[in-house]
């Protein structure tokens, strides 16, 4: 009996707060994104966004063959009008936007193929850790369509030259190449993937909860603002941090530990 594609969520309660493990479970089709799964993912992330105890999230694909193998070609092949195409690709964008809008860091656990919409969703995450067996690519032009929506993030991650090469040639490439060009932050043996993700989770949980949320929000602003405005936004965010007690309490503890208070 086949299992319908779905989004699985596991909440891990830790001393420093809650971590959400979100898994796209469509393993028999390389975890591709169809309309139903995309709607479910947006809903899951919207719910998590309202969880004030949430400290971080990990996004992955079920099984060991794929992170997300792209948008569902079976569904795209039967889109008959420009309006239908617009609706479908808007769903892809909404998934990526929901990841970027989550107020806590999202780590992409890249355990296999990350292609097309899957690579865009990965690029929308704050941190990206890949198995050395992962495979990447933006093959849309080879299927008669351009790469769009959050593919616009790629020049900021890897530079315009690499982005043009990736998008215009539509070729797949290895995890080592992805690491070398800065598309992913780390490449590790498959057996060490969860350990590498956990290392980053521990670092996030060691930070101040409010500070981490403010930092992610500020980074999002930096992506959209001219330099002068981005710097000014940072001043506002720094002042906002002091509306709570976290900076004073954290620094007082730091000073006491060093015998300076």
C-alpha positions as CSV (number, residue, x, y, z in Angstrom):
1,X,0.0,0.0,0.0
2,X,1.5,3.3,-1.1
3,X,1.7,6.2,1.3
4,X,0.5,9.6,0.1
5,X,3.1,12.4,0.0
6,X,3.1,14.3,3.2
7,X,5.1,16.6,5.5
8,X,6.2,15.1,8.8
9,X,7.0,17.2,11.8
10,X,8.9,16.1,14.9
11,X,9.3,18.5,17.8
12,X,12.4,17.9,20.0
13,X,12.1,19.4,23.5
14,X,15.5,20.5,24.8
15,X,16.7,22.4,27.8
16,X,17.4,25.4,25.7
17,X,14.2,25.3,23.8
18,X,12.3,23.5,21.0
19,X,13.7,22.2,17.7
20,X,11.4,21.3,14.8
21,X,12.5,18.5,12.4
22,X,10.5,19.0,9.2
23,X,10.6,16.2,6.6
24,X,9.2,16.1,3.1
25,X,8.0,12.5,2.8
26,X,7.6,11.5,-0.9
27,X,10.6,9.2,-1.0
28,X,9.3,7.0,-3.8
29,X,9.4,10.1,-6.1
30,X,12.6,11.7,-4.7
31,X,10.5,13.9,-2.4
32,X,9.3,16.1,-5.2
33,X,7.0,18.9,-4.4
34,X,3.4,18.6,-5.7
35,X,0.7,21.1,-5.0
36,X,-0.7,19.2,-2.0
37,X,2.6,18.8,-0.3
38,X,3.5,22.4,-0.9
39,X,0.2,23.6,0.7
40,X,0.9,21.3,3.6
41,X,4.5,22.6,4.0
42,X,3.3,26.2,4.0
43,X,0.7,25.4,6.7
44,X,3.3,23.6,8.8
45,X,5.8,26.4,8.7
46,X,3.1,29.0,9.4
47,X,2.1,27.1,12.6
48,X,5.8,26.8,13.7
49,X,6.2,30.5,13.1
50,X,3.8,31.2,16.0
51,X,5.7,28.9,18.4
52,X,7.5,31.3,20.8
53,X,9.5,28.4,22.3
54,X,10.9,27.4,18.9
55,X,14.7,27.9,18.6
56,X,15.5,26.3,15.3
57,X,14.2,24.0,12.5
58,X,15.8,21.4,10.3
59,X,14.4,20.7,6.8
60,X,15.1,17.4,5.2
61,X,13.8,14.8,2.8
62,X,12.7,11.3,3.7
63,X,15.1,8.4,2.9
64,X,18.7,8.7,1.7
65,X,18.2,9.4,-2.0
66,X,16.9,12.9,-2.1
67,X,16.6,16.2,-0.2
68,X,13.9,17.4,-2.6
69,X,14.2,16.3,-6.2
70,X,12.4,19.4,-7.6
71,X,8.8,20.3,-8.4
72,X,6.5,17.5,-9.5
73,X,7.1,17.1,-13.3
74,X,3.9,15.0,-13.6
75,X,1.9,18.0,-12.4
76,X,3.8,20.6,-14.4
77,X,3.4,18.6,-17.6
78,X,-0.4,19.0,-17.6
79,X,-0.5,22.7,-16.8
80,X,-2.6,24.0,-19.7
81,X,-2.6,27.8,-19.2
82,X,-0.4,30.6,-18.1
83,X,-2.7,31.2,-15.1
84,X,-2.3,27.6,-14.1
85,X,1.5,27.9,-14.4
86,X,1.4,31.1,-12.3
87,X,-0.6,29.3,-9.6
88,X,1.8,26.4,-9.5
89,X,5.0,28.4,-9.3
90,X,3.5,30.7,-6.7
91,X,3.1,27.7,-4.5
92,X,6.8,27.0,-4.9
93,X,7.5,30.6,-3.9
94,X,5.2,30.4,-0.9
95,X,7.2,27.4,0.4
96,X,10.5,29.3,0.0
97,X,9.1,32.4,1.6
98,X,7.7,30.5,4.5
99,X,11.2,29.1,5.2
100,X,12.7,32.6,4.9
101,X,10.0,34.1,7.1
102,X,10.3,31.5,9.9
103,X,11.6,33.7,12.8
104,X,14.3,31.1,13.8
105,X,17.2,29.7,11.8
106,X,16.4,26.8,9.4
107,X,19.1,24.3,8.6
108,X,18.9,22.4,5.3
109,X,19.9,18.7,5.9
110,X,20.8,17.8,2.3
111,X,20.8,14.1,2.1
112,X,20.6,13.5,-1.7
113,X,19.3,15.1,-4.8
114,X,18.6,18.9,-4.5
115,X,17.2,19.9,-7.9
116,X,15.2,22.8,-9.2
117,X,12.6,23.8,-6.6
118,X,14.4,21.7,-4.1
119,X,17.6,23.6,-4.6
120,X,15.6,26.9,-4.3
121,X,14.1,25.7,-1.0
122,X,17.5,24.8,0.2
123,X,18.9,28.2,-0.8
124,X,16.1,29.7,1.2
125,X,17.4,28.1,4.4
126,X,19.8,29.9,6.7
127,X,22.4,27.2,6.9
128,X,23.0,24.3,4.5
129,X,24.8,21.0,5.3
130,X,25.2,18.4,2.6
131,X,26.1,14.7,2.5
132,X,29.1,14.1,0.2
133,X,26.7,11.9,-1.9
134,X,24.3,14.9,-2.6
135,X,23.7,16.0,-6.2
136,X,22.7,19.5,-7.2
137,X,21.3,21.2,-10.2
138,X,18.8,23.7,-11.8
139,X,17.7,21.7,-14.8
140,X,14.6,23.7,-15.7
141,X,15.8,24.9,-19.0
142,X,16.2,21.3,-20.1
143,X,12.5,20.9,-19.5
144,X,11.5,23.9,-21.5
145,X,11.1,26.4,-18.7
146,X,13.3,29.0,-16.9
147,X,14.4,28.8,-13.3
148,X,12.5,31.4,-11.4
149,X,11.2,32.6,-7.9
150,X,13.9,31.9,-5.2
151,X,16.5,31.1,-7.9
152,X,17.0,34.8,-7.5
153,X,18.9,34.1,-4.3
154,X,21.6,32.2,-6.1
155,X,23.7,35.2,-7.3
156,X,24.0,36.4,-3.7
157,X,25.2,33.0,-2.6
158,X,27.5,32.0,-5.4
159,X,28.0,35.1,-7.5
160,X,26.6,36.0,-10.9
161,X,29.0,34.0,-13.0
162,X,28.3,30.7,-11.2
163,X,24.6,31.5,-11.1
164,X,24.5,32.1,-14.9
165,X,26.4,28.8,-15.5
166,X,24.1,26.9,-13.3
167,X,20.9,28.3,-14.7
168,X,21.8,28.5,-18.4
169,X,23.5,25.1,-18.7
170,X,21.1,23.1,-16.5
171,X,23.8,20.6,-15.5
172,X,24.0,18.6,-12.3
173,X,27.0,18.8,-10.1
174,X,28.5,17.1,-7.0
175,X,28.5,18.1,-3.3
176,X,32.2,18.9,-3.5
177,X,31.5,21.5,-6.2
178,X,28.6,22.9,-4.2
179,X,30.9,23.3,-1.2
180,X,33.6,24.9,-3.3
181,X,31.3,27.6,-4.8
182,X,29.6,28.3,-1.4
183,X,26.2,26.9,-2.3
184,X,26.4,24.8,0.9
185,X,28.2,25.6,4.1
186,X,29.7,22.1,4.7
187,X,30.0,18.8,3.0
188,X,30.4,15.7,5.2
189,X,30.3,11.9,4.8
190,X,26.7,10.6,4.8
191,X,27.2,8.9,8.1
192,X,28.2,12.2,9.7
193,X,25.4,14.3,8.3
194,X,23.2,14.3,11.4
195,X,26.3,15.0,13.6
196,X,27.1,18.1,11.5
197,X,23.5,19.3,11.7
198,X,23.5,18.8,15.5
199,X,26.7,20.8,15.8
200,X,25.0,23.8,14.2
201,X,21.9,23.3,16.3
202,X,24.0,23.3,19.5
203,X,25.7,26.6,18.4
204,X,22.3,28.2,17.7
205,X,20.9,27.0,21.1
206,X,24.0,28.5,22.8
207,X,23.0,32.0,21.5
208,X,20.4,34.2,23.1
209,X,16.9,33.2,21.9
210,X,15.9,36.8,21.2
211,X,19.2,37.7,19.8
212,X,19.1,34.9,17.3
213,X,15.6,35.9,16.2
214,X,16.6,39.5,15.8
215,X,19.7,38.5,13.9
216,X,17.7,36.4,11.4
217,X,15.2,39.2,10.9
218,X,18.0,41.7,10.3
219,X,19.8,39.5,7.8
220,X,16.5,39.3,5.9
221,X,16.4,43.1,5.8
222,X,20.0,43.3,4.7
223,X,19.1,41.2,1.6
224,X,16.5,43.8,0.5
225,X,18.0,47.1,1.5
226,X,20.7,49.4,0.1
227,X,23.9,49.5,2.2
228,X,23.1,52.8,3.9
229,X,19.6,51.6,4.9
230,X,20.9,48.2,6.0
231,X,23.3,49.8,8.4
232,X,20.6,52.1,9.8
233,X,18.3,49.1,10.2
234,X,21.0,47.4,12.3
235,X,21.1,50.4,14.7
236,X,17.3,50.0,15.2
237,X,17.6,46.3,15.8
238,X,20.5,46.7,18.3
239,X,18.4,49.1,20.3
240,X,15.4,46.8,20.1
241,X,17.5,44.0,21.8
242,X,17.7,46.2,24.9
243,X,13.9,46.4,25.2
244,X,14.3,43.0,27.0
245,X,16.7,41.8,29.6
246,X,18.6,39.3,27.5
247,X,21.7,41.5,26.7
248,X,22.1,42.7,30.3
249,X,21.6,39.2,31.8
250,X,23.8,37.4,29.4
251,X,26.7,39.9,29.6
252,X,26.4,40.0,33.4
253,X,26.8,36.2,33.5
254,X,29.7,36.4,31.0
255,X,31.5,38.9,33.3
256,X,30.8,36.9,36.5
257,X,32.3,33.8,34.9
258,X,35.5,35.8,34.3
259,X,35.6,37.3,37.8
260,X,34.9,40.8,36.4
261,X,31.6,41.5,38.2
